[in-house]
Amino acid sequence: MENLTDDLMVKVKAISQGPNADLLRKLVDILYEREEEYFSPEDLAAIEEGIKEFERGEYITLEEYKKERGL
């Protein structure tokens, strides 16, 4: 079994070459720059719920969001 670092590197490399590369960079920057502040249990629960919603197809595209907001 691969160790955690190897597993993460494979995934990071794959994502960094796809359409979500900018989002990955922003998330990594946020986590990297935090010194003592980490996600609260509430933050983690909200993130987990968002992942579940995404997996169920409960999301809108950025274009749809902009259209709804008149951006």
C-alpha positions as CSV (number, residue, x, y, z in Angstrom):
1,M,0.0,0.0,0.0
2,E,1.2,3.5,-0.9
3,N,2.0,5.8,1.9
4,L,-0.1,9.0,2.4
5,T,2.5,11.3,0.7
6,D,2.7,9.1,-2.4
7,D,-1.1,8.8,-2.6
8,L,-1.4,12.6,-2.3
9,M,1.3,13.3,-4.9
10,V,-0.4,11.1,-7.5
11,K,-3.7,12.9,-6.9
12,V,-2.2,16.4,-6.8
13,K,-0.3,15.8,-10.1
14,A,-3.5,14.6,-11.8
15,I,-5.6,17.5,-10.5
16,S,-2.9,20.0,-11.3
17,Q,-3.0,19.0,-15.0
18,G,-6.8,19.3,-15.3
19,P,-9.5,22.0,-15.2
20,N,-9.4,22.3,-11.4
21,A,-5.7,23.3,-11.2
22,D,-6.4,26.9,-10.1
23,L,-8.8,25.7,-7.4
24,L,-6.3,23.2,-6.1
25,R,-3.6,25.9,-6.0
26,K,-5.9,28.2,-3.9
27,L,-6.8,25.4,-1.5
28,V,-3.2,24.4,-1.0
29,D,-2.2,28.0,-0.5
30,I,-4.9,28.5,2.2
31,L,-3.8,25.4,4.0
32,Y,-0.1,26.1,3.6
33,E,-0.2,29.7,4.8
34,R,-2.2,28.9,8.0
35,E,0.1,28.8,11.0
36,E,-2.2,28.0,13.9
37,E,-5.7,28.3,12.4
38,Y,-7.2,25.0,11.2
39,F,-10.6,24.1,10.1
40,S,-13.1,23.9,12.9
41,P,-15.3,20.8,13.3
42,E,-18.1,22.9,11.9
43,D,-16.0,23.9,8.9
44,L,-15.1,20.2,8.3
45,A,-18.7,19.2,8.5
46,A,-19.7,21.8,6.0
47,I,-17.0,20.8,3.6
48,E,-18.0,17.1,4.0
49,E,-21.6,18.0,3.3
50,G,-20.6,20.0,0.2
51,I,-18.6,17.0,-1.1
52,K,-21.7,14.8,-0.6
53,E,-23.9,17.3,-2.4
54,F,-21.4,17.5,-5.3
55,E,-21.4,13.7,-5.6
56,R,-25.2,13.7,-5.8
57,G,-25.0,16.3,-8.6
58,E,-26.4,19.1,-6.4
59,Y,-24.4,22.0,-7.8
60,I,-24.5,24.7,-10.4
61,T,-21.8,25.7,-12.8
62,L,-19.8,28.9,-12.5
63,E,-21.5,30.2,-15.6
64,E,-25.0,29.5,-14.1
65,Y,-24.0,31.2,-10.8
66,K,-22.8,34.3,-12.7
67,K,-26.0,34.4,-14.8
68,E,-28.2,34.2,-11.7
69,R,-26.2,37.0,-10.0
70,G,-26.0,39.1,-13.1
71,L,-22.2,39.0,-13.2
